[in-house]
Amino acid sequence: MTSLERGLTPKMRPMVSSRPTLVAGLDIGTSKIACLIGRLRPCAPRDALVGRSHAIDVIGFSHIQSRGVKAGAVVDANEAEQSVRQAVALAEQMAGVRVESVVLSVSAGRIQGQLMEATAETRGGTVTPNDLSRAMGTTARHVTGEGRTVLHALPVGYSLDGVKGIRDPRGMVANQFGIEMNVVTADAAVARNLMLVVERCHLNVEAVVASPYVAGLAALADDESALGAAVIEMGAGTTTIAIYSSGRFVHASGFALGGNHITMDLARGLGACIADAERIKTLYGTVLTGGSDARELMTVPSAGDHDGDAPQIVSRGKIANIIRQRAEEIFEMVRDRLADSPFAADPRGRVVITGGASQLTGIPELASQILNRPARIGRPLGLSRLPNEAKGASFAVPAGLLVYPQFAHLEFTEPQRGRRAATGTDGGYFGKVGRWLREGF
């Protein structure tokens, strides 16, 4: 039985703080597939960002147009496989290394976090790592519903004999300990098909992680994570949310609206083809209306592009109004989800926005207005040799995939035997698929 069949995605081993390692991150999105390869080398605590033990040197980078993916989920495995192969090969060529495994992001599948509490008796009067693992495993499996899989099972807080606020109970004396966990789940079919596409490329999946979580690992400043922050990852097909409080990842949510919906609104509203609508959004996209926009005119080709069709003349104000209406809808949905999360009780928390759709002019101002919080655009922090084209908000997730291994030790993990089965290195469905491909081709 694989980890996915038990309701858990594969998780990587905790890093050894004194050893360098090579990590490849793969972000399979709706509009692009990005691959980053990084060399993680140990560094002195005074030189590392909070929570990190290694410096990250980016040695390989690629991003190509995504095919076979819609709203973050695989809809054509063959096309998605070819795109993944191309993206990984380009990054490998730049890095001069061969990638055998990747850390994979997930943005689709109705990502949802849930705070769960559990108590257990200690065995021997002191809290041991086995006690914690037993309690976390029971909690993670309890929250997994039909057709769902656990992406993350992260402790948020502990208690000993009813006393709360314990940060690390290991080795402490108590008859009973309690644990509060953020268990993040997604549709199992979405995770399974993303993993299958990667396995078909002769790659193992070391870990499957939620996109907004790793975007926060890459883009949040230390004080933002400690004081409380909401990371809004605005992708092409989905918008996902991660809540941080006291330096911990405490909640997640998401829905299937993103930048592609703005493009489609422009295509319909202007009577233009989708390619022209995307170009207009990229070059002139703004959510700021008023001023001279109503008087500035521009030419938009008709959708049919027939010789007899005259181009349309539209105002910049009309374009801004179309974009703003959809952007307002997205942030209103974000507002509703934040109201139902621990973030609602944190008045100091701010909003950090990442993802390709966050690059529209005026997005931070609109978010601040609707969410009634200070907002800024988040970009990758603490990665050296990152190419200029990867320093923007749209690459926060791939950058965060290289940061994630330093935080993997915080999560509940299955015994090693189950993890090998899930990644295809030992039995299981994905292992059989991998062996069949290697033997047949």
C-alpha positions, 0 to 999 in steps of 0.5 A: 500500500502506497502513502497516497493510498493511506492518505499521505503524500511522500515526504523527504528525509530531514536534512543533515545540517552539516552536509551540502546537498543538491535539490531540484524543485518542480512547479507544474502550473497552469501557464508555466512549468518552472524547474530550479536546481539548487546547491544547498551548503551549510552556513554559520547560524549568523549568516542564515535566515531564520529557520534555515541552516543552509545557503542556497546557490541556484545552479540550474533554472528553466521555465517553459509554457505549460501544456496539458495542465488546467487550473493546476491539475493534469488534463493531458498526461502526455502533453504534461509529460513532454513539458516536464521533460523539456523543463527539467532537461533545460535546467539540467543542461544549465546546472551540468548535473543529472536530476534523479528526484524533485520536490513537487508543488501542488496548487489545485485540488481544493487545498484546505487546512484544518487545525486538529487537537489530540491528546495521548498518554506518555509511555514512561512518564516522559515525552519521547519522539515515538510518542509524538510520531504516534499522536501526529500519525493518528491526527493526520489520518483522522482528518483525511476524508474520502478522496483526500490526501495529506500534503502537510501535517505540521505541529502548531503547539503542544501542551503537557498535563493541560499546560499550553504554550509548550514549544518542544515537549521532547524529554519533558516530564508529563503523564499526558501531552496534547498536540495541535496540528495544521493538517493540509489536504488536497484531492488525492487524484490531483496529487496522484496524477501530478506524481504520475507525470513526474514518474513517467519522466524517470524522476522520483518525487521526494515530497509533494508540498502546497504552493502557498506554503513554499511561497511563504518560505521564500518570500516572507521576512522574518518579522512577518512570519513571526507577527503573522502574515497571509501569503496569497499565491495568485497563479494563472488557474488558482489562488491559494492562501497560507497563514503564518503565525508565530513563525509557524504555518497554521492554515491553508485554503484555495480556490480555482480562480486566477490570472487566466480568468482575467484573460478570458474576461478581456477576450470576451469583453473586448471581442479579442482572441485569447492571445491578444487578450493575454498580451494586453493584460501583460502590457497594459494590465492594471486595476487602477481606474480613473484619471486619463485612462478614459481618454487614452485609446488603443487598437485591439484586433478583432477575434476573427482576424479576418481581412475585412474586420476593422480593428476596435478602438477601446479606452484604457479605462475599459480594459482596467474596469474589466480587469478590476472586476475580476480582481475584486472578485478574487480578493473578496473570496480571499477575504471570506477565507481569511475571515474563517481562518486564525488570521482573523484574530491577528490584527497585526498580520499583513498580506504578502502577494505572490504569483504571476497574476500579482504583477498587475499594476495596483494589485497591492493597493486593491488588496489592501483596500478590500482586505483592510490590511497592509499588503505588498508584493512578495519576491524570493529572498535568500537565494544567491545566483538567482537569474534576473528573470526568476527574481519576481513574484511569479517565481516565489513557489519554485524558489520556495521548493529549494528552501523547503528541505530545511523545514521538512524535519518539522513535519510528520513523516511515514516510516521509510518503507512506506515512503519508498513505495510512494516515490517509486523506488520500491514497489507500489503503483508508481514504482511499477509504472517507473519500472515498466517505462524503464524496461520498455523504452 
